[in-house]
Every structure is written in C-alpha cells, then in structure tokens.
Amino acid sequence: MSSLGHRTTLSLVVAVVAAAGACGDDPATPAFPADYAATYVEVRDCRASADHDLNRVRVLADPGAADAYLLRDRPFPTGSIILKEEFDFGDMDCTGDVVQWTVMEQLPTGSAPDTLDWRWQKVTAAGKVASEDDQRCIGCHDVCGVAPDGYLGTCAIP
C-alpha cells in the first residue's frame, strides 16, 4: 500500500474511533484531525528515535505551528499541534503503516505548568487514545526546553 493509502486508511480509522468517542463510548479523542496528512507540514524527516521505543519517527506540525518549530524565533500559538508519526524500527523510510502517534498540543501559557503547558497524547494505530499527559513524555521534553538543541519542549534541531 502506498504511503498516502495507509495514511488515508488510518485517517478513516481515527475518524471512526473519534466518532464513537463522541457518542460516549470513549471520551478521549485524538488531539489531531483525521485528515492531518492533507495540511500538516513535515518539520523533521524520518529518523530513529531511542526515546520512542526505538520506533522510527517523522514529525509534523499543524500549519500554524510549523514556523515556530522550524524558525525557533517565536512561541507556539495556543492550540498548536506537534505530531510524531511512529513507524516500525525496520521501516527505514517511514513509508509503512503508522504503529502509533504521539502528540503535543500547546495550551495557554501558565495554564498547566505540571505538563509544561502542553497536552500530551499517545494514540494507537487504531485511533484510540492510549494515554494522556504521560509523565515519561513530559519528563523527557522538560529537559528539551533548556537543552542547546531544544526549543520550548521540542527536542531536536529540525
């Protein structure tokens, strides 16, 4: 299946799961839209990530967050979404199926200091929110805010 095909199929799964959540079956819905691939901007290409269970990752940002991520000269607007598509360790070019997503959503400054003013999610390949505000994510990204190659909770030079 092509990269676009698997993302379209997974987007459909995310949409179905989100709709089911809206009916009361599961109150947690992914912080990113099902059709994110149509508008989000790649800000880091496919690469290995020791911090994401050795999965390969590709980082995307919503259109309003892309410049803040890439230029690092402005704060992220409230509501910004930074999304990591995670792929199997052996998927060297990130063209296979997404195995999970990890997501950061920028909250208003000072509204959630315990989570670095971000909302954090892990979302399964089936589109189900597996965790929110996971301390493992927050603890790692806390260091990124002050590291020489970090910027406002993001962890590497694009």
N, C-alpha and C positions, 0 to 999 in steps of 0.2 A: 504494500500500500504506500502511496506517496506521502510525503511529509504533510502536505495540505490535506490529504484524505484522512490520515489518522487524527489530525487536529480537528477536522470537521466532525468526525465521528465522536471524539472525546468531548467536543463542544456540545454536541447533542446530548450526550450522557450528563454533562454538567447541567444543562438546561432542564432536563427531565428530573434530575435529583433536586435541583433548586425549586422547581415547581412543586414537587412532592413535599419539600420542606415548608413551602408557603401554605400548604393545606394542614399543617400541624403535625405531620409525621416526624419531622426533624427541624427544630427551629434554627439551626445553624446553616447558613448558606455561604457559599464561597464569596469572598470579597471581590472577585473579578468577574466580569461578564463572560457568558458562554462564548461569545464571538470575539474575545480579546485578540485573537491572531489577526483579525482584519484591521486593527487600528494600533495595537501596541508596537512600540519601537524596540528593536534589539539594541541593548546597551552593553552587553558582554556576550561574546560568541561562545560556542560550545567549548567546554573545558572540564577537566577533572575537578572534583571538589571533595577533599578529605573531610570537610565539615558537614557534608550531606550524605552520610553513609556510603561514601565512595561513589555515589552516583555522578554521572556527568551532568552539568547544568548549563543552561542557556538563560540569560537574564534579560527580561523585557520590562519596559516601563510604559505606563499609560502616556498618551501624547503630552499631557500637561506636566509630567514628571521627568520626561526624557532630558530636557536641557539642564535641570537641576542635577541629575545624575551625571551627565556627561561633562558639563562645564564646571561643576562644583563651585559656582560663584553666587549661588542663591539658595535660600531654603526651599524645601519641598512644599508645594502648596498643600493645604489641608485636603485630604481625600486622595492624594497621590497614591498610586499602586505600583509597587515593585514586585515583579512576579518571576520566580525561578521555575522554569520547566525542568524537571529532573528525569534523566534517562538512565537506562541500564549502564553499568560500568563499562561494558564492552561496546556500547554504541558510540564509536569514536567521533561521529559527525552529527550526533543528535538528530537523526532522521527517523528513528524507530518510534515506537509508542512511548508516550509520556508515562512514567511509572508513578509520579506524584508531582504536585505543585507545592511550593512554599511561597507565601505571600506576606508582604508588609503593606499596611495601609496607614498613611500619615494621619494622625489625629491632631486636633488643635494643640498648639504649644501650651505646655503646662497642665494639660487635661489628664494625663496618665503617666506620671513620672516613673512608676514602677515598671512600665513597659516601654520606656524611652519615648513616649508619645507616639508609639506605633501600635497598631493591632497586628497580631501575628497569626497566621493560619498554616496548617498543613492540610492539604486536600488530596484525597486518594484518586487514583486513576478513574474510579467510578464516579467521581464528583462529590464524594461525601467529605465533609469537614472532619478530619481525624483528630485535630487538636487546635486549641486557640490559646494564644499567649503562653506558649511553651517556654519554660524557663531556660531550656537548653538554647533556644534561638536567641532569646533576649540576652542571656549571659555572653554568648559569642559576639553578638552585634554591639553590645555595650563597649567592648574593647575596640571595636572598629571605629567608634566615634572619635577616638583620640589617637589611633594608630596613624603613622605617617602616610599610609596609603588608604586610610578610611575617610569617609565623609558622611557625617550625620547618620551614623548607623549602618552605612553601606560598607562593604568590607574590602574592596579591591579597586585598583585603578582600572577603569573600563578598558 
